[in-house]
Amino acid sequence: MLDASNPLAFEQEGCPPGLVTGHSDSGGEQVQRWLAQARVVKWFNTVGYMQMVDPDFGDQQPDLLICGNDADAKAIAGLLARDLGWPTPIDLGGLTASRYLEPMGMVWIKHLFDNGFNGNHAFELLRK
């Protein structure tokens, strides 16, 4: 099961949402509990829908961060991501890493709200 969600709490109209969960739980972990037999992979929650297929940032290449408890499911997600035009995803480990990815998704959403709802931004992990 590919989970691109963020557990959002909309409290004030026109303001960026907050997260319903955090620190000790995540939306990704909740999905796993709801679908106990599924092999949940958190992905695409730190990028907007307009960049999910063939992300074009000129000379720059965004990174896709994933996590999940099943190595085979993450490998399949990685193949699909490459088919969609992304580089090999960065695997953050088990599904508890959703606790980090979902707040990172909020950074993406905050930037969206602050920049006229232009969703043409993504994250890149720089390496030296």
C-alpha positions in Angstrom: 0.0 0.0 0.0 1.5 3.3 -1.1 0.8 6.1 1.4 1.2 9.6 0.2 -0.9 11.2 2.9 -0.2 13.7 5.6 -2.6 13.6 8.6 -3.7 17.3 8.4 -5.7 19.4 10.8 -7.3 22.4 9.3 -7.9 24.8 12.1 -8.1 28.3 10.5 -9.3 29.0 7.0 -6.5 30.4 4.8 -3.8 29.3 7.2 -1.5 26.3 6.7 -2.8 23.2 8.4 -1.1 21.4 11.3 -0.6 17.7 11.9 -3.1 15.6 13.8 -0.3 13.2 15.0 3.4 13.6 15.7 6.4 12.6 17.8 5.0 9.3 19.1 2.8 8.2 16.2 2.3 9.1 12.5 -0.4 8.8 9.8 1.8 6.1 8.1 1.7 4.0 11.3 -2.0 4.5 11.7 -2.6 3.3 8.1 -0.5 0.2 8.9 -2.6 -0.5 12.0 -5.8 -0.1 10.0 -4.5 -2.4 7.2 -2.5 -4.8 9.3 -1.8 -7.2 6.4 -0.7 -4.5 4.0 2.9 -3.7 3.3 2.7 0.1 3.7 5.3 2.4 2.1 5.2 6.1 2.9 6.2 8.1 -0.1 5.3 11.3 -2.1 4.0 13.1 1.0 6.8 15.7 0.6 5.9 16.8 -2.9 2.8 18.1 -4.7 0.7 16.2 -7.2 2.0 18.4 -10.1 5.5 17.0 -9.6 4.8 13.4 -9.0 5.3 12.3 -12.6 8.3 13.5 -14.5 9.5 16.2 -12.1 11.2 18.9 -14.1 13.5 21.2 -12.2 16.0 21.9 -15.0 19.5 20.9 -13.9 18.4 20.0 -10.4 16.9 16.7 -9.5 14.5 16.4 -6.5 14.8 13.5 -4.1 12.0 11.2 -3.0 12.1 10.0 0.6 10.4 6.7 1.5 10.0 4.5 4.5 8.3 1.2 5.3 8.7 -2.0 7.2 8.8 -4.3 4.2 12.0 -4.3 2.1 10.4 -5.9 -0.9 7.5 -3.3 -0.9 10.0 -0.5 -0.7 12.0 -2.0 -3.6 8.8 -2.2 -5.7 7.9 1.4 -4.8 11.5 2.4 -5.9 10.9 0.8 -9.3 7.6 2.6 -9.7 9.2 5.9 -8.6 12.0 5.5 -11.3 9.3 4.7 -13.9 7.6 8.0 -12.9 10.9 9.9 -13.5 12.4 10.0 -10.1 15.9 8.9 -9.0 16.2 5.9 -6.7 14.4 6.9 -3.5 16.2 7.6 -0.3 15.1 4.9 2.1 14.8 6.2 5.7 14.1 2.8 7.2 11.0 1.5 9.0 7.6 3.1 9.0 8.3 5.0 12.2 10.3 7.3 10.0 6.9 8.6 8.9 7.1 10.7 12.1 9.9 12.7 10.3 8.5 12.6 6.8 5.0 14.0 7.7 6.4 17.1 9.4 8.7 17.5 6.4 5.5 17.4 4.3 4.3 20.3 6.4 7.4 22.3 5.4 6.4 21.7 1.8 2.8 22.8 2.5 3.8 25.9 4.5 5.9 27.0 1.5 2.9 26.4 -0.7 0.7 28.6 1.4 3.4 31.3 1.6 4.0 31.4 -2.1 0.6 31.8 -3.7 -0.1 28.1 -3.9 2.6 27.6 -6.5 3.5 23.9 -6.0 6.6 23.9 -8.1 9.0 23.1 -5.3 10.6 19.9 -4.0 13.3 18.7 -1.7 16.8 17.7 -2.7 19.3 16.1 -0.2 22.7 17.6 -1.1 25.7 15.3 -0.9 29.3 16.4 -0.7 
